[in-house]
Amino acid sequence: MDIRSDILPAERAHQAPLWKRETDEDLVCIDIHQETHDVKTFTFASPEGKRFAFEAGQYFLFDLDVAGETDSRCYSISSSPKRSHAFSITVKRVAGGRISNWLHDNLAVHAKVKANGPLGHFIRPHARKYLFLSGGSGITPVMSMLRDIADTCEPADVVFLHAARSPKDLIFRNELTWLAERVKGLRLHFLPETVTGEAHWPGLTGRISSDYMKLAVPDLAERTVLCCGPAPFMAAARQITSALGVPSANYLEESFDAAVIDDIDLPVVAEVATRTFQVSFAKQAREIAVSGEQTILSCAKKAGVKLPSSCSNGVCGTCKSKLISGSVDMNHNGGIRQREIDAGLFLPCCSKPLSDLVIDR
């Protein structure tokens, strides 16, 4: 008896159920690839074989058990959305980084993790011309966009400018070079700050500047710019592209820097004449006063209370915490699921106290 299925593998994959961010959270690591000396790509799949539907530029929020404590971090997807059976994140090891070092040193193939996603609004709009501008590990979301273009054979006019500390830090260098030879309409620029480790580097070095951009992208004002990188890099890119004629509506950037989220200083809302509540952080044995008009995270940062954070506007979910007692006014933007709220979790970055609070941090 011939029991072979008439359904082709591609058709079976397409018939697989979709991952749903409101109910699904389990992932299994199926591959780890060393990209550079301090960067690895981790690929994840659903244990149930579910497909992932995401837009290039989005990210997943990972809840990782590190030393007996759950810590959350968001990482942009670096793989193409057209390859829906799995997705990849690309992570740079950061000196002193709690989560990046744990991923590099401990996560193994077949390991299971929990994550929420896809999330985020850093999505490529329809445009005639693009400039993809990335610095360091900020390349990940725009690399997903380029891979998407390549997988669909979409006709596109793309200048891809990637900056890094040195040639050895150019993530996806070989693949980008390969794509530049095959994707019509793609023009590639690498800009290492120094030539350390590769003295024969044939191109320019340094940091992005108006003069460099004028030479590399003479039609910059006609392009839609998508930028991701460390905060100083994005600040420079924003100023330079604006001065060279890019309308603000045509400049998009990722709203968080996953590589340095533990060190971000958040603006603190000025004190106002309103009721003040006592907010206790149980694990740190700390208590601070928070006005009903201030967010809990902004006051915690000002007082030196240690809380992981990133976007500061309820998008990424990095600061997600357990509320032991009390109530808050939370205005999030998708960084937490309803079932998590029902279980007593909240986001300090976009929550103001309505009573005295005790937080499991």
DRENTOR-15559 format. One record per residue (C-alpha): residue number from 0; residue in three letters; x, y, z. Coordinates in Angstrom, 1 decimal, padded with zeros to 4 digits. Layout:
REM DRENTOR-15559
[NUM "ALA" [X Y Z]];
...
***
This chain:
REM DRENTOR-15559
[0 "MET" [000.0 000.0 000.0]];
[1 "ASP" [001.3 003.4 -000.9]];
[2 "ILE" [000.8 005.7 002.1]];
[3 "ARG" [002.8 008.7 000.7]];
[4 "SER" [000.9 012.0 000.9]];
[5 "ASP" [000.0 013.8 -002.3]];
[6 "ILE" [000.6 017.1 -000.4]];
[7 "LEU" [004.0 018.6 -001.2]];
[8 "PRO" [006.2 019.7 001.7]];
[9 "ALA" [005.7 023.4 000.8]];
[10 "GLU" [001.9 022.9 000.8]];
[11 "ARG" [002.0 021.1 004.2]];
[12 "ALA" [004.0 024.0 005.6]];
[13 "HIS" [001.5 026.5 004.3]];
[14 "GLN" [-001.3 024.5 005.9]];
[15 "ALA" [000.4 024.6 009.3]];
[16 "PRO" [-001.5 026.8 011.9]];
[17 "LEU" [-000.2 030.3 012.6]];
[18 "TRP" [001.5 031.3 015.8]];
[19 "LYS" [-000.8 033.6 017.8]];
[20 "ARG" [000.9 036.2 020.0]];
[21 "GLU" [-002.0 036.3 022.5]];
[22 "THR" [-001.9 032.5 023.3]];
[23 "ASP" [001.5 031.1 022.1]];
[24 "GLU" [004.8 031.6 023.9]];
[25 "ASP" [006.9 028.5 023.6]];
[26 "LEU" [009.9 028.4 021.2]];
[27 "VAL" [012.7 026.0 020.6]];
[28 "CYS" [016.2 027.0 019.4]];
[29 "ILE" [016.9 025.0 016.2]];
[30 "ASP" [020.2 026.7 015.1]];
[31 "ILE" [023.0 028.9 016.3]];
[32 "HIS" [025.4 030.6 013.9]];
[33 "GLN" [028.5 032.6 014.7]];
[34 "GLU" [028.3 035.8 012.5]];
[35 "THR" [031.4 037.6 013.8]];
[36 "HIS" [033.8 037.3 016.8]];
[37 "ASP" [031.1 038.7 019.2]];
[38 "VAL" [027.8 038.2 017.3]];
[39 "LYS" [025.6 035.1 017.0]];
[40 "THR" [022.4 034.4 015.2]];
[41 "PHE" [019.8 032.3 017.1]];
[42 "THR" [017.0 030.6 015.1]];
[43 "PHE" [013.8 029.6 016.7]];
[44 "ALA" [010.8 027.5 015.7]];
[45 "SER" [007.5 026.6 017.3]];
[46 "PRO" [007.6 023.1 019.0]];
[47 "GLU" [004.1 022.5 017.4]];
[48 "GLY" [005.3 023.4 013.9]];
[49 "LYS" [003.3 026.7 013.8]];
[50 "ARG" [004.1 029.3 011.2]];
[51 "PHE" [005.1 032.9 012.0]];
[52 "ALA" [003.5 035.8 010.3]];
[53 "PHE" [005.5 039.0 010.9]];
[54 "GLU" [006.6 042.1 009.0]];
[55 "ALA" [010.3 042.8 008.3]];
[56 "GLY" [011.4 045.2 011.0]];
[57 "GLN" [009.4 043.7 013.9]];
[58 "TYR" [010.8 042.1 017.0]];
[59 "PHE" [010.1 039.5 019.7]];
[60 "LEU" [010.2 040.0 023.5]];
[61 "PHE" [011.9 037.1 025.2]];
[62 "ASP" [011.3 036.1 028.7]];
[63 "LEU" [014.5 034.3 029.8]];
[64 "ASP" [015.2 032.4 033.0]];
[65 "VAL" [018.7 033.6 034.1]];
[66 "ALA" [020.1 032.5 037.4]];
[67 "GLY" [016.6 031.6 038.7]];
[68 "GLU" [015.1 034.9 037.7]];
[69 "THR" [013.0 035.8 034.7]];
[70 "ASP" [014.4 038.7 032.7]];
[71 "SER" [012.9 040.2 029.5]];
[72 "ARG" [014.6 041.6 026.4]];
[73 "CYS" [013.4 042.5 023.0]];
[74 "TYR" [015.4 041.5 019.9]];
[75 "SER" [014.6 042.5 016.3]];
[76 "ILE" [014.0 039.7 013.8]];
[77 "SER" [016.9 039.5 011.3]];
[78 "SER" [015.4 036.8 009.0]];
[79 "SER" [013.0 037.2 006.1]];
[80 "PRO" [009.3 037.1 006.8]];
[81 "LYS" [008.9 034.9 003.7]];
[82 "ARG" [010.5 032.0 005.5]];
[83 "SER" [007.7 031.5 007.9]];
[84 "HIS" [008.6 028.1 009.5]];
[85 "ALA" [011.2 029.8 011.8]];
[86 "PHE" [012.7 033.2 012.6]];
[87 "SER" [016.1 034.4 013.7]];
[88 "ILE" [017.5 037.1 016.0]];
[89 "THR" [021.1 038.3 015.8]];
[90 "VAL" [022.7 039.3 019.1]];
[91 "LYS" [025.9 041.1 019.9]];
[92 "ARG" [027.7 040.2 023.1]];
[93 "VAL" [027.8 043.3 025.2]];
[94 "ALA" [030.5 043.9 027.9]];
[95 "GLY" [028.7 043.4 031.2]];
[96 "GLY" [025.4 042.6 029.4]];
[97 "ARG" [023.4 040.2 031.5]];
[98 "ILE" [021.2 038.8 028.8]];
[99 "SER" [023.4 039.0 025.7]];
[100 "ASN" [026.2 037.2 027.6]];
[101 "TRP" [023.8 034.5 028.9]];
[102 "LEU" [022.5 033.9 025.3]];
[103 "HIS" [026.1 033.6 024.0]];
[104 "ASP" [027.3 031.4 026.8]];
[105 "ASN" [024.3 029.2 027.7]];
[106 "LEU" [021.6 029.0 025.0]];
[107 "ALA" [022.0 025.8 023.0]];
[108 "VAL" [020.2 024.1 020.1]];
[109 "HIS" [017.1 022.3 021.4]];
[110 "ALA" [016.8 024.7 024.3]];
[111 "LYS" [013.3 026.0 024.9]];
[112 "VAL" [012.4 029.6 025.7]];
[113 "LYS" [009.3 031.8 026.0]];
[114 "ALA" [008.6 034.9 023.9]];
[115 "ASN" [005.9 037.3 022.9]];
[116 "GLY" [005.6 038.6 019.4]];
[117 "PRO" [005.8 039.7 016.8]];
[118 "LEU" [005.7 043.3 018.0]];
[119 "GLY" [006.7 046.8 016.8]];
[120 "HIS" [005.9 049.3 014.1]];
[121 "PHE" [009.3 049.8 012.5]];
[122 "ILE" [008.0 048.5 009.1]];
[123 "ARG" [009.1 049.5 005.6]];
[124 "PRO" [006.5 051.8 003.9]];
[125 "HIS" [006.0 051.7 000.2]];
[126 "ALA" [008.4 054.0 -001.5]];
[127 "ARG" [010.3 054.4 -004.8]];
[128 "LYS" [013.7 054.7 -003.2]];
[129 "TYR" [015.1 053.7 000.1]];
[130 "LEU" [018.2 054.3 002.3]];
[131 "PHE" [018.8 051.5 004.8]];
[132 "LEU" [021.1 053.0 007.4]];
[133 "SER" [022.4 050.8 010.3]];
[134 "GLY" [025.1 051.0 012.9]];
[135 "GLY" [026.5 047.9 014.7]];
[136 "SER" [023.9 045.4 015.7]];
[137 "GLY" [021.2 047.8 014.6]];
[138 "ILE" [021.5 046.1 011.2]];
[139 "THR" [019.1 043.4 012.2]];
[140 "PRO" [015.7 044.9 011.3]];
[141 "VAL" [016.9 046.4 008.1]];
[142 "MET" [018.6 043.1 007.2]];
[143 "SER" [015.2 041.5 007.5]];
[144 "MET" [013.9 044.1 005.1]];
[145 "LEU" [016.6 043.5 002.5]];
[146 "ARG" [016.2 039.7 002.8]];
[147 "ASP" [012.4 040.2 002.3]];
[148 "ILE" [013.1 042.2 -000.9]];
[149 "ALA" [015.5 039.5 -002.1]];
[150 "ASP" [013.1 036.7 -001.4]];
[151 "THR" [010.3 038.3 -003.4]];
[152 "CYS" [012.5 039.6 -006.2]];
[153 "GLU" [010.9 042.9 -005.6]];
[154 "PRO" [012.2 045.7 -007.9]];
[155 "ALA" [013.6 048.2 -005.5]];
[156 "ASP" [016.1 051.0 -005.4]];
[157 "VAL" [018.0 050.5 -002.2]];
[158 "VAL" [021.2 052.1 -000.8]];
[159 "PHE" [022.3 050.0 002.2]];
[160 "LEU" [024.9 051.8 004.4]];
[161 "HIS" [026.2 049.8 007.3]];
[162 "ALA" [028.6 051.4 009.8]];
[163 "ALA" [030.7 049.5 012.4]];
[164 "ARG" [033.8 049.9 014.6]];
[165 "SER" [036.1 047.9 012.3]];
[166 "PRO" [035.9 045.6 009.3]];
[167 "LYS" [035.7 042.5 011.6]];
[168 "ASP" [032.6 044.0 013.2]];
[169 "LEU" [030.6 044.3 010.0]];
[170 "ILE" [027.7 041.9 010.6]];
[171 "PHE" [026.5 040.0 007.6]];
[172 "ARG" [029.4 041.3 005.5]];
[173 "ASN" [029.7 038.3 003.2]];
[174 "GLU" [026.0 037.9 002.7]];
[175 "LEU" [025.5 041.6 001.9]];
[176 "THR" [028.3 041.4 -000.6]];
[177 "TRP" [026.7 038.4 -002.2]];
[178 "LEU" [023.3 040.1 -002.3]];
[179 "ALA" [024.8 043.3 -003.8]];
[180 "GLU" [025.9 041.1 -006.8]];
[181 "ARG" [022.5 039.6 -007.3]];
[182 "VAL" [019.8 042.0 -006.2]];
[183 "LYS" [019.2 044.5 -009.0]];
[184 "GLY" [018.8 048.0 -007.6]];
[185 "LEU" [020.9 047.4 -004.4]];
[186 "ARG" [023.9 049.6 -003.8]];
[187 "LEU" [026.1 048.7 -000.8]];
[188 "HIS" [028.3 050.9 001.4]];
[189 "PHE" [030.4 049.7 004.4]];
[190 "LEU" [031.8 052.3 006.8]];
[191 "PRO" [034.2 051.0 009.5]];
[192 "GLU" [035.3 053.6 012.0]];
[193 "THR" [038.9 052.2 011.9]];
[194 "VAL" [040.8 049.6 009.9]];
[195 "THR" [041.8 047.6 012.9]];
[196 "GLY" [042.5 044.0 011.9]];
[197 "GLU" [042.3 044.7 008.2]];
[198 "ALA" [045.0 047.3 007.2]];
[199 "HIS" [044.4 046.8 003.5]];
[200 "TRP" [040.7 048.0 003.7]];
[201 "PRO" [040.0 049.6 000.3]];
[202 "GLY" [037.3 052.0 001.2]];
[203 "LEU" [036.7 055.1 003.4]];
[204 "THR" [036.7 055.0 007.1]];
[205 "GLY" [035.2 057.2 009.9]];
[206 "ARG" [031.7 058.1 011.0]];
[207 "ILE" [028.7 059.2 009.0]];
[208 "SER" [028.8 062.9 008.2]];
[209 "SER" [027.1 065.3 005.8]];
[210 "ASP" [030.1 065.2 003.5]];
[211 "TYR" [030.1 061.4 003.4]];
[212 "MET" [026.4 061.2 002.8]];
[213 "LYS" [026.6 063.7 000.0]];
[214 "LEU" [029.1 061.5 -001.8]];
[215 "ALA" [027.6 058.1 -001.0]];
[216 "VAL" [023.9 059.0 -001.5]];
[217 "PRO" [023.7 062.1 -003.7]];
[218 "ASP" [019.9 061.7 -004.2]];
[219 "LEU" [019.3 061.3 -000.4]];
[220 "ALA" [016.5 063.9 -000.3]];
[221 "GLU" [014.5 061.6 -002.7]];
[222 "ARG" [014.8 058.5 -000.4]];
[223 "THR" [012.8 057.1 002.5]];
[224 "VAL" [015.3 056.5 005.3]];
[225 "LEU" [015.0 053.5 007.7]];
[226 "CYS" [017.6 053.8 010.4]];
[227 "CYS" [018.6 051.6 013.4]];
[228 "GLY" [021.7 051.6 015.6]];
[229 "PRO" [023.0 052.9 018.9]];
[230 "ALA" [021.3 056.1 020.1]];
[231 "PRO" [024.2 058.5 019.3]];
[232 "PHE" [024.4 057.0 015.8]];
[233 "MET" [020.6 057.5 015.2]];
[234 "ALA" [020.8 061.1 016.6]];
[235 "ALA" [023.6 061.9 014.1]];
[236 "ALA" [021.7 060.2 011.2]];
[237 "ARG" [018.5 062.1 012.1]];
[238 "GLN" [020.3 065.5 012.1]];
[239 "ILE" [022.4 064.8 008.9]];
[240 "THR" [019.5 063.5 006.8]];
[241 "SER" [017.2 066.3 007.9]];
[242 "ALA" [019.9 068.9 007.0]];
[243 "LEU" [020.3 067.3 003.6]];
[244 "GLY" [016.6 067.6 002.8]];
[245 "VAL" [014.9 064.4 003.9]];
[246 "PRO" [011.4 065.3 005.2]];
[247 "SER" [010.7 064.1 008.7]];
[248 "ALA" [007.8 062.0 007.3]];
[249 "ASN" [010.4 060.0 005.2]];
[250 "TYR" [012.7 059.3 008.1]];
[251 "LEU" [011.9 056.2 010.3]];
[252 "GLU" [013.9 054.7 013.1]];
[253 "GLU" [013.6 051.9 015.6]];
[254 "SER" [012.5 053.2 018.9]];
[255 "PHE" [014.7 051.1 021.1]];
[256 "ASP" [018.3 050.1 021.3]];
[257 "ALA" [018.3 046.5 022.6]];
[258 "ALA" [022.1 046.4 023.1]];
[259 "VAL" [022.2 049.0 025.8]];
[260 "ILE" [018.7 048.9 027.4]];
[261 "ASP" [020.1 048.6 030.9]];
[262 "ASP" [021.9 051.9 030.6]];
[263 "ILE" [019.2 054.1 029.1]];
[264 "ASP" [018.4 057.3 031.0]];
[265 "LEU" [014.7 058.1 030.8]];
[266 "PRO" [013.3 061.6 031.1]];
[267 "VAL" [011.6 062.2 034.4]];
[268 "VAL" [008.4 064.2 034.4]];
[269 "ALA" [008.5 067.3 036.5]];
[270 "GLU" [006.9 067.2 039.9]];
[271 "VAL" [003.4 068.5 040.1]];
[272 "ALA" [001.0 069.3 042.9]];
[273 "THR" [-000.9 066.1 043.1]];
[274 "ARG" [-001.2 063.1 045.4]];
[275 "THR" [001.9 061.0 046.1]];
[276 "PHE" [002.0 057.3 046.6]];
[277 "GLN" [004.5 054.9 048.2]];
[278 "VAL" [005.9 052.4 045.7]];
[279 "SER" [007.9 049.4 047.2]];
[280 "PHE" [010.2 047.1 045.3]];
[281 "ALA" [010.1 043.9 047.3]];
[282 "LYS" [013.2 042.2 046.1]];
[283 "GLN" [015.4 045.3 046.3]];
[284 "ALA" [014.0 046.4 049.7]];
[285 "ARG" [013.5 049.9 048.2]];
[286 "GLU" [010.7 052.4 048.6]];
[287 "ILE" [010.1 055.5 046.7]];
[288 "ALA" [007.5 058.2 046.4]];
[289 "VAL" [005.7 058.5 043.0]];
[290 "SER" [003.3 061.2 042.1]];
[291 "GLY" [000.0 060.2 040.5]];
[292 "GLU" [001.1 062.2 037.4]];
[293 "GLN" [004.4 060.4 037.0]];
[294 "THR" [005.3 057.0 035.6]];
[295 "ILE" [006.7 054.5 038.0]];
[296 "LEU" [009.7 053.7 035.8]];
[297 "SER" [010.7 057.4 035.4]];
[298 "CYS" [010.8 057.8 039.2]];
[299 "ALA" [012.5 054.5 039.8]];
[300 "LYS" [015.3 055.5 037.4]];
[301 "LYS" [015.7 058.8 039.1]];
[302 "ALA" [016.0 057.1 042.5]];
[303 "GLY" [018.5 054.5 041.2]];
[304 "VAL" [016.2 051.5 041.4]];
[305 "LYS" [017.3 048.8 039.0]];
[306 "LEU" [014.6 048.0 036.4]];
[307 "PRO" [015.2 046.7 032.9]];
[308 "SER" [013.8 049.1 030.3]];
[309 "SER" [013.9 050.1 026.7]];
[310 "CYS" [011.2 051.9 024.7]];
[311 "SER" [009.7 053.8 027.7]];
[312 "ASN" [006.3 054.0 025.9]];
[313 "GLY" [004.7 050.6 026.4]];
[314 "VAL" [005.7 049.0 023.1]];
[315 "CYS" [008.5 046.5 023.9]];
[316 "GLY" [007.4 045.0 027.2]];
[317 "THR" [011.0 044.9 028.6]];
[318 "CYS" [010.1 046.4 031.9]];
[319 "LYS" [007.2 044.0 032.5]];
[320 "SER" [006.8 043.4 036.3]];
[321 "LYS" [004.5 041.7 038.8]];
[322 "LEU" [002.2 043.9 040.8]];
[323 "ILE" [001.9 042.3 044.3]];
[324 "SER" [-000.6 044.9 045.6]];
[325 "GLY" [-002.2 048.2 044.6]];
[326 "SER" [-003.5 049.5 041.3]];
[327 "VAL" [-002.2 051.5 038.4]];
[328 "ASP" [-003.4 053.5 035.4]];
[329 "MET" [-001.6 051.8 032.5]];
[330 "ASN" [-001.7 053.1 028.9]];
[331 "HIS" [000.4 050.6 026.9]];
[332 "ASN" [000.9 050.2 023.1]];
[333 "GLY" [000.9 046.5 022.7]];
[334 "GLY" [003.9 045.5 024.9]];
[335 "ILE" [001.8 043.3 027.2]];
[336 "ARG" [-000.9 040.7 026.6]];
[337 "GLN" [-004.3 040.7 028.2]];
[338 "ARG" [-003.7 037.4 029.9]];
[339 "GLU" [-000.6 038.8 031.4]];
[340 "ILE" [-002.5 041.8 032.7]];
[341 "ASP" [-005.1 039.4 034.1]];
[342 "ALA" [-002.3 037.5 035.9]];
[343 "GLY" [-001.1 040.7 037.7]];
[344 "LEU" [001.6 041.9 035.4]];
[345 "PHE" [002.0 045.5 034.3]];
[346 "LEU" [004.5 047.9 032.5]];
[347 "PRO" [006.0 050.5 034.8]];
[348 "CYS" [007.1 052.6 031.9]];
[349 "CYS" [003.6 053.6 031.0]];
[350 "SER" [001.8 053.2 034.4]];
[351 "LYS" [001.0 055.8 037.0]];
[352 "PRO" [000.0 054.8 040.5]];
[353 "LEU" [-003.6 055.0 041.7]];
[354 "SER" [-002.6 053.7 045.2]];
[355 "ASP" [000.4 052.6 047.2]];
[356 "LEU" [002.1 049.7 045.3]];
[357 "VAL" [004.2 046.7 046.1]];
[358 "ILE" [006.1 045.4 043.0]];
[359 "ASP" [007.9 042.1 042.7]];
[360 "ARG" [011.3 043.6 041.7]];
***
